[in-house]
Amino acid sequence: MTIKRFFPLRRALAGQSVPALLLSLALSLILSLALSFLPVEAAQADPIAVQRASLQADGTGWSLDARFDFDLNSSLEDAVNKGVPLYFTTDFDLSRPRWYWFDEEPVSVSQSIRLSFQPLTREYRVSTGGLQLGFGTLSEALAVIKHVTSWHVIDRNQVAAGETYTASVRMQLDIALMPKPFQIDAVNNRDWNLSSDWKRFNFTAAPNAK
């Protein structure tokens, strides 16, 4: 608050008793604190762009190939370099509308990739499941995270041949997988809000997928 903004407040409180003055100041403080906790608009969050997404037959069903684009802001990059692991989760859903009931959703799966930095070896590591890869630079590690390939998402027996479904995919920085102390800070910090919108496209289950 600037000095000029104090004058209207001073005039407004002139002639009030000390208890009334303290009450007014307390209410102003409560209002200021309440406004500081208002949610940040989604438009201010750092976005992840879904550049493309498609499904490819893999012999037992279909695999997802998707490419994302994003940059780590200075806060996230600093956190990684200080040893805080980041988790990027890709969600995939498959659904089909039904006029007589709720939409059918035969598939809903997620896959998480862990990004970390090892200060002793000065190496960035990307790991998922039992696979772990090392990289000399952060950009090389992020390039792997941004490209989800050969991820088996649909079994052949989960869909009906010839039927058309809506496939949906997104990626987000998964705060829930972080160590507990960092989760609390990240929830109230918009710098940690990194996610994409859902990318949707039609998928028709071929009867002879191989």
C-alpha positions as CSV (number, residue, x, y, z in Angstrom):
1,M,0.0,0.0,0.0
2,T,1.4,3.4,-1.0
3,I,1.5,6.4,1.2
4,K,-1.3,8.1,-0.8
5,R,-3.6,5.2,-0.2
6,F,-3.4,5.7,3.6
7,F,-5.1,9.1,3.5
8,P,-8.6,7.9,2.5
9,L,-8.3,5.3,5.2
10,R,-7.2,7.9,7.7
11,R,-10.2,10.1,6.9
12,A,-12.6,7.2,7.0
13,L,-11.4,6.2,10.5
14,A,-11.2,9.7,11.9
15,G,-13.2,10.1,15.1
16,Q,-13.6,6.4,15.7
17,S,-12.8,4.9,19.1
18,V,-9.7,2.8,19.6
19,P,-11.7,-0.6,19.7
20,A,-13.6,0.4,16.5
21,L,-10.3,1.4,14.8
22,L,-8.8,-1.9,15.8
23,L,-11.8,-3.8,14.5
24,S,-11.7,-2.0,11.1
25,L,-8.0,-2.7,10.7
26,A,-8.6,-6.4,11.6
27,L,-11.3,-6.7,9.0
28,S,-9.1,-5.1,6.4
29,L,-6.3,-7.6,7.2
30,I,-8.7,-10.5,7.0
31,L,-10.0,-9.3,3.6
32,S,-6.4,-9.0,2.3
33,L,-5.5,-12.5,3.4
34,A,-8.7,-13.9,1.9
35,L,-7.9,-12.3,-1.5
36,S,-4.4,-13.7,-1.4
37,F,-5.8,-17.3,-1.3
38,L,-8.1,-16.9,-4.2
39,P,-7.4,-19.5,-6.9
40,V,-5.2,-18.5,-9.8
41,E,-6.9,-18.5,-13.2
42,A,-6.1,-21.4,-15.4
43,A,-4.9,-19.1,-18.1
44,Q,-1.9,-18.1,-16.0
45,A,-0.7,-21.7,-15.7
46,D,2.1,-23.0,-17.8
47,P,0.6,-25.1,-20.6
48,I,1.6,-28.4,-22.1
49,A,0.7,-28.6,-25.8
50,V,-0.4,-31.9,-27.3
51,Q,1.1,-31.8,-30.7
52,R,-0.2,-35.1,-32.0
53,A,-1.7,-38.4,-30.8
54,S,-2.6,-41.6,-32.6
55,L,-3.2,-45.3,-32.0
56,Q,-1.3,-48.1,-33.8
57,A,-2.1,-51.8,-33.9
58,D,0.5,-53.8,-32.0
59,G,-0.6,-57.4,-32.3
60,T,-2.6,-57.7,-29.1
61,G,-4.4,-54.4,-29.4
62,W,-3.4,-50.8,-29.9
63,S,-0.5,-48.7,-28.6
64,L,-0.4,-44.9,-28.2
65,D,2.0,-42.6,-29.9
66,A,1.8,-39.0,-28.7
67,R,4.1,-36.0,-28.8
68,F,3.9,-33.1,-26.3
69,D,5.6,-29.8,-26.1
70,F,6.5,-27.7,-23.0
71,D,9.3,-25.9,-21.2
72,L,10.1,-26.0,-17.5
73,N,9.9,-22.6,-15.9
74,S,12.8,-21.4,-13.7
75,S,11.2,-22.7,-10.5
76,L,10.8,-26.2,-11.8
77,E,14.2,-26.3,-13.4
78,D,15.8,-25.1,-10.1
79,A,13.9,-27.7,-8.2
80,V,15.2,-30.5,-10.4
81,N,18.7,-29.3,-10.2
82,K,18.4,-29.3,-6.4
83,G,17.4,-32.9,-6.3
84,V,13.6,-32.7,-6.3
85,P,12.1,-35.4,-8.6
86,L,9.4,-34.4,-11.0
87,Y,6.7,-36.8,-12.2
88,F,4.9,-36.5,-15.5
89,T,1.7,-38.5,-15.8
90,T,0.1,-39.3,-19.2
91,D,-3.6,-40.2,-19.0
92,F,-5.5,-42.1,-21.7
93,D,-9.2,-42.7,-21.8
94,L,-11.4,-44.5,-24.4
95,S,-15.2,-43.9,-24.4
96,R,-18.3,-44.4,-26.5
97,P,-21.6,-42.7,-26.0
98,R,-24.8,-44.7,-25.3
99,W,-28.2,-43.2,-25.7
100,Y,-29.8,-45.5,-23.2
101,W,-27.2,-45.3,-20.4
102,F,-24.0,-43.6,-19.3
103,D,-21.1,-43.5,-21.7
104,E,-19.2,-46.7,-22.0
105,E,-15.6,-46.3,-20.9
106,P,-13.7,-49.6,-21.6
107,V,-10.2,-48.1,-21.1
108,S,-8.8,-45.6,-18.5
109,V,-5.1,-46.0,-17.9
110,S,-2.2,-43.8,-16.7
111,Q,1.6,-43.9,-17.1
112,S,4.1,-41.8,-15.0
113,I,7.7,-40.9,-15.9
114,R,10.1,-39.7,-13.3
115,L,12.7,-37.0,-13.9
116,S,15.5,-36.6,-11.5
117,F,19.1,-35.2,-11.3
118,Q,22.1,-37.0,-9.8
119,P,24.6,-34.3,-8.5
120,L,27.5,-36.8,-8.1
121,T,27.4,-37.9,-11.7
122,R,25.9,-34.6,-13.1
123,E,23.4,-36.8,-14.9
124,Y,19.6,-36.4,-15.5
125,R,17.7,-39.6,-15.2
126,V,14.3,-40.5,-16.8
127,S,12.7,-43.6,-15.4
128,T,9.4,-45.5,-15.8
129,G,8.6,-49.0,-14.6
130,G,11.9,-50.9,-14.6
131,L,13.5,-48.8,-17.3
132,Q,16.0,-46.0,-16.5
133,L,17.9,-43.8,-18.9
134,G,20.7,-41.2,-18.2
135,F,21.3,-38.0,-20.1
136,G,24.0,-35.3,-19.9
137,T,21.6,-32.4,-20.3
138,L,18.1,-31.5,-19.2
139,S,16.9,-30.8,-22.7
140,E,17.8,-34.4,-23.8
141,A,15.9,-35.8,-20.8
142,L,12.9,-33.7,-21.5
143,A,12.9,-34.8,-25.2
144,V,12.3,-38.4,-24.1
145,I,9.5,-37.3,-21.7
146,K,7.8,-35.3,-24.4
147,H,7.5,-38.3,-26.7
148,V,5.3,-41.2,-25.5
149,T,5.7,-44.1,-27.9
150,S,4.7,-47.7,-28.1
151,W,2.6,-47.5,-24.9
152,H,0.1,-50.4,-25.0
153,V,-3.3,-48.9,-23.9
154,I,-6.0,-51.0,-25.5
155,D,-6.4,-54.8,-25.5
156,R,-8.3,-56.3,-28.4
157,N,-11.0,-57.8,-26.2
158,Q,-11.8,-54.4,-24.6
159,V,-13.4,-52.9,-27.8
160,A,-16.0,-54.1,-30.3
161,A,-14.8,-54.5,-33.9
162,G,-16.1,-51.9,-36.2
163,E,-17.3,-49.5,-33.4
164,T,-16.1,-45.9,-33.2
165,Y,-14.8,-44.6,-29.9
166,T,-13.5,-41.3,-28.6
167,A,-9.9,-41.5,-27.5
168,S,-8.6,-38.8,-25.1
169,V,-5.0,-38.1,-23.9
170,R,-3.4,-35.5,-21.7
171,M,-0.1,-35.0,-19.8
172,Q,0.4,-33.2,-16.4
173,L,3.0,-32.6,-13.8
174,D,1.8,-35.0,-11.1
175,I,2.2,-33.2,-7.8
176,A,0.5,-36.2,-5.9
177,L,3.6,-38.4,-6.6
178,M,6.1,-35.9,-5.1
179,P,7.5,-36.2,-1.6
180,K,4.9,-35.0,0.9
181,P,6.7,-31.8,2.1
182,F,6.9,-30.6,-1.5
183,Q,3.2,-31.4,-2.2
184,I,2.1,-28.7,0.3
185,D,4.2,-26.0,-1.3
186,A,3.3,-27.0,-4.8
187,V,-0.5,-26.9,-4.3
188,N,-0.4,-23.1,-3.6
189,N,2.3,-22.3,-6.1
190,R,1.2,-21.7,-9.7
191,D,4.7,-22.3,-10.9
192,W,4.0,-26.0,-10.3
193,N,0.8,-26.0,-12.3
194,L,1.9,-27.7,-15.6
195,S,-0.7,-29.6,-17.6
196,S,-2.3,-30.0,-21.0
197,D,-6.0,-30.0,-22.0
198,W,-7.5,-33.3,-23.2
199,K,-6.7,-34.1,-26.8
200,R,-9.6,-36.0,-28.3
201,F,-9.8,-38.0,-31.6
202,N,-11.9,-40.7,-33.1
203,F,-10.8,-44.3,-33.1
204,T,-12.5,-47.2,-34.9
205,A,-11.6,-50.7,-33.8
206,A,-10.5,-52.7,-36.9
207,P,-11.8,-56.3,-36.9
208,N,-8.4,-57.7,-38.0
209,A,-5.9,-55.7,-36.0
210,K,-2.5,-57.5,-36.0
